Amino acid sequence: MSDAVLISGIQQGNHESLKQLFDLYYDQLTRYALKLVDHPESAEEIVQDIFVWVWEKRERLSIEASVKSYLLRATKNRCINHLKSKYNSIRKEEIADNMPINGQLESVAESLQYAELLDLLARAEELLPEKTAIVFSMSRHGDMSHQQIAEELDISVKTVEYHITNALKIIRSHLAQQGYTYPCIGFISTLAAFS
């Protein structure tokens, strides 16, 4: 049965069509997700959530490209969101665990400001163009080398470097617009592994 027929069946509320689509793509999508999040349970959960989402949104589902491309893109985007969430949680836990009384930061107020800046960094990432966001997240949140990213996305290492440089430029510009000076941006970027 063709993908178009399966999607049409899903749009009409046919559970069997969803099951067939699931059987057709689940393993492939899970392997792909695992490359990005490097955790089997998370990869499986992400892919399962995609099929739940497809079913819930079936009446408004619009797939212009191939179904495979659509599902791969959805998987990639959800993996990126998962990595962002995981990264931000880890950073906040580190802040809480290491919040100084008489340490490197002079006051609790400054520690809270640091946490706010991390949130601002996460929001700044949302401004990145789609391709740049993908490359940047794979590098910073997925701990992938430039070469690994290039191979995964089938682009050159130079293109990977361009996207990362562009991402940092956009993020720093956004922080500057929020009133943070470049020394402060550099400090926060270093701590948050953004530079």
N, C-alpha and C positions, 0 to 999 in steps of 0.2 A: 504494500500500500504506500502511495507516495506521501511525502511530507504535507503537501497541500491538502490532500484528502484527510489526513490525520488532524491537521489544524482546523479544517472545516468541521470535522466531527466534534472536536473539542469545543468549538464555538457554539455548536448546537447542543452541548451538554452530554456528549457521549463519553462515559467513563472508560470504555474499552479503547477509544482513540487515545486518551491520555495515557493509559497503561502501555499501549504500543509505542507511543512516543518516548515514554520513560524507558522502556526496555531497549529501545533503539539507541538512545543517547546517554543514558545514565553513567555507564562505565567510562565512556570517553570524557564526559564532562568532569567526572570525579577525578580522573587521572590528571586532567588539565588543572583543576582547582588545587590539587595536591602539590603541583609544581609551584604554585603561587603562595599558598599558605603553609605548606610543609607540615601539615597535621591532619592525619586521616579522618578523624572524627569531625573536624571543622569542615574539611572538604566535602564530606558526605552530607553534612547538615546544610551547607550552602547550596549544593545541587538539589537536594530534596526541597528546600525552600523555594527554589526557582520553579519547580514543577507545581508546587502548591500555588505560587503566585500566578503561573500561567492559567491554572484552573480557576482561580478566584477572579481573574481579569479576562476570562475567555470571551465575554461578550464584546469587549472593547479591544481585543487583541488585534494588532495590525503589524504584520510581518512583511516588509517590502523586499528584503533581501532573502537569502536562503534561511531555512529554519535552523540549520546547523550554525551558520554565522550568527544568527540572532541569539541562540542559546549560549554560544561561546562568549559573545559580548556581554550577555547578562551575567554569566559566570565570572568573567574578568572583573566587571564592575562590583559585584558582590564580594569578591575576594579583596578588592581594593578597600572597600568599606570595612570589611572585617579586619584587615591589617591596620587601618587607621584607628579603628576603635580599640584594638588590642594595644597598639602603640601608645595611644593617649592614656589608656588605663595604667599601663606600666609606668609611664612618666609620672602620673599623678601619685601612684603608690610610692615611687622613689622619692618624690617631694615630701610626702607625708612621713616616710620612714627616716628621712634625713633632714627634716626641718630643724634648723639650728636655733639654739637659744643664744649662744654667743659664738656662732661659727662664721662661715664665709659670708652669709647674708646677715645684715645688721639687725634685722627685726622680723617679727612674724608678718608685719605688713608687707615687707619686701618679698617674703616667701609667698604670700598670697598673690602679689603682683606677678611673680614668676609663673604661678599656676595659671593666672589669667592670660599671660603671654602665650603659654602653651596652647590654650584654647584658641587664641587669636591666630596662632600658626596653623592650627587645624582648619579654621575657617578660611584662612588665606589659601590653603590648598584647594578649596572648593572653587576658587576663581581660575584655576589652571585649565587650559584647553584640554580636551579629553585625552589626546595622545600624550601630551606632556604630563598630565596627571598619572597616567598609567605607568610611564617610564619612571617618573619620580617616586611613585609609591613602591614599585618593584625594587628600586634601588635603596630607598631609605627604610621602608617598612618590611620589605621582603628579603633584605640583606643579599641581594643578587649583584654580581659583578656586572660591569658594563658589557663584557663579552657574553655573559649568560643572558642578559636582557636582549642584546642584539640577536642572539640565536633564537630566543623564545618568540620575539616579535618579527623576526625576519627583516631586520633593518641593520644598518651599519653601526659600528661602534661610535663613529663620528656623529651620527644622528642621535644616538643615546646621549652623548656628551652635550649636544646642542639642547636637547629637551631638559636635561638636568640644570644646565646653566640658565636656560630660560625660566625654569621653575623658580630657581633661587632669586632671579631678578624680579619676578612678579611678586614673590612672597615678601622680599625685602622692601619693595616699593609699597606694597599694601601696609606693612608695618609702619613705614615712614609716614604714610598718610594718616595713620592712627595716632601719630605724635611721638613715636618711638625713634630715638636717634640711632644713627648707624653703629656707634659703639655698643649700645644696648642690644641692637639687633644682632650684632656679631657675637656678643656674649651668650644670648639666648640660643642663637643658631648653633653654636658650638656645643652647648649642653644638650640640646635636643637633637643633635646629629643632623642638622640641616645644612652644614657647610662642609 
